Amino acid sequence: MSRLEKINSALRESIRVKEAISESEILTVRIERAAFLFIEAFRKGQKVLFCGNGGSAADAQHLAAELSGRFRMERRPLHAEALSVNTSIITAVGNDYGFDKIFARQVEGAGKEGDILVALSTSGNSENIVRAVEAALHKGMQVIALTGERGGRLASLDTLLINVPSSDTARIQEAHITIGHIICELCESALFE
């Protein structure tokens, strides 16, 4: 396969995944529900925490920045944080408690009932993400899980599961950002227009 064929193949597959989401009433309703949860939490002065590993950590930071900075309009900041950004916490907790607790420990300290945790995991099986979700549920937080098509272990927990219909990590992460951007746009529209 030539480079141009690889480029076109990747673009077509990315489009296919997003079309599959748009054609799934279940997934579009879940995205709408996630936006509603964000809107209600922000109206009540709550916050949204994000966690993910690797590329999903970068996506968590990206989406937290869209909310705490701005997305499309000038407005007041919304309280959103990515739990992957403080290397001192991550290395201290990783050293003292183990890597599996790096996000759960932060959720235990910063999460409050009524807050939201957004857990990004393409497999849905990352132990540190699963433990963060369990900690959030224990605190009475709402949890939104962005995963790949199978949902992994996160699918069996009490989460609002948005499982992208793909098993390709790159395509899943591209869809996670699109879904996150849609939620940000719906939040801004509801809260500030």
N, C-alpha and C positions, 0 to 999 in steps of 0.2 A: 504494500500500500504506500502510495506517495505521501509526501508531507501535506499537500493540498487535500488529498483524500482523507487523511487523518483529521485535518482541521474541519472539513465539512462533516465528517462522521461525528466528531465531538459536538459540533454545533447542533446537528440534527438530533442527537441523543438528548442534549440539554433541553431543546425545544419539546421533544417527546415527553420528557418527564414533567415539564411544566404544563403541557396540555393535559396530561393524565390527571394532574392535580385539579386543573380547572374543570375537568369533566366529571370529577368525583364529588357528588353532593355531600358525602360524608366528610371529606377533607375540607371543602370550602366552608361548610357549617362549623367545623372545628376551628378553622382560622378565624371566622367571625366570632366564635365563642371566646377564643383567646384574646382578641381585641377588646371584647366586652369586659373580660376580667381585668385587663390592663386599665381600661377607662375607669371602671368602678374603683379599683385600687387607688389610682392616682387621685380621683375625686375625694377619697377618704384620707388622703395624706399618707398612703402606704408607699412601699417601694417595690421595685423589681430587681431581683438578683439573677445573674446569668452565670452558668458554668459550662465548661467544655474543655477538652484536651486537644492539643495540637492545632489543626486548622479550625476546629470548633471553638477553641479558646479565642482565636483571632476573631471568629464570627461573634462570639459572646461580647468581646470588647467593642466590636464594630456596632452592634445593635444597642449596647448600653450607651455608647457615645451619641447615637442618633436621638436617643430619648433625653439624655442629660444635657446635650448640646442643643442641637436643632436638627430637624429633618428637612422640611420644605418651607417652614415659616418662622418668622421671628416670634418668640414666645418665651414664657418663663421656663426654666429648666424643670425637668421631671426627675425624680429620684430613681436612678437606675445605676447599677454597679455590676461590673464583671469580677468574679471572684478569683480570676487567674492573674490579676495585675500586680499584686503585692508579693514580690519575690521573697521578702523577709518572712511573711506569714507562711507561704508555701514551703520554704526550705525549713523553717522552724518546726512546723507541724509535720512535714514529711520526715524530718529527723527524729522528732520526739514521739510521734504517734504512728507514722507510716504514711506512705503516699496515698493509701486508700482513704485517709481521713482529711486530706487537704481542703476539700470543699465542705464536707460535713461539719468540720470544726468551725468554719466561718459562718455557716448557716446557723449553727447552734448559738453563736455569739451575736450575729447581726440580724437574723431573721425574727420576725414577729408574726403573731397570728394575723391573718389578713394580707400579709405580703405575698408576693409571687416569686417562685423560683422557676426560671426557664433552664431546662437541662438539655444541652445539645450533645448528642452522641449518635454517630452514624450507625453504629451497631446496636445501640441500646444496652450494651453489656459492660461498659466501663465501670469497674468496681467503685472508683471514687465518685462517679456520677450517681450510681445507684445508692450509695450511702448518703450522698447529699440529698437526694430525693426522699429517702427514708427519714432523715433528720428534719426536712422541711414539713413532711406530712405529720410528724410527731408534734411539731410546733403549731399546727393548724394553718399552715400556708397552703395556697393553691399552687399546683405544680403543672407546668406545661412541658411536655417532653417532645422535642424535635428529634426524630430518628430516621432511619432507613425503613424499607418496606416491612420488615419483620418486627421491628420494635424491640426485639431482644427482651431482656429482663424488665426494662422500663414498661413494657406493654402489660405486665402483670401487676403493676403497682397502680394506685389510685391517682392517675394523672390524666390530664387532657392530652391524649396522644395524637400528634400530627406526624404520621409515618409516611414519609416521601416514598412513592412507588418506584424505588430503584434499589439496587444493591451495589451500585458504583459510588464509591466515596466522594469523588469529585462532583458528580451530578447531584448527589444528596446535599452536599454543602452549598452548591449553587442555589438549590431550591430553598434551603434554610434561609439564606440571605434574602431571597425574593419574598418568602413568607414573612420574615422579620420586617422588611420594608413595608409590606402591606399593612401589618399591624401598626407600625409607627405612623403611617399615613392616616389610618382610621382613628388612632388616638389623637393626633393633632386636629383632625377635622372635628371630632366630637368635643374636644376640650377647649379649643381655641377659636373656632370659626363662629 
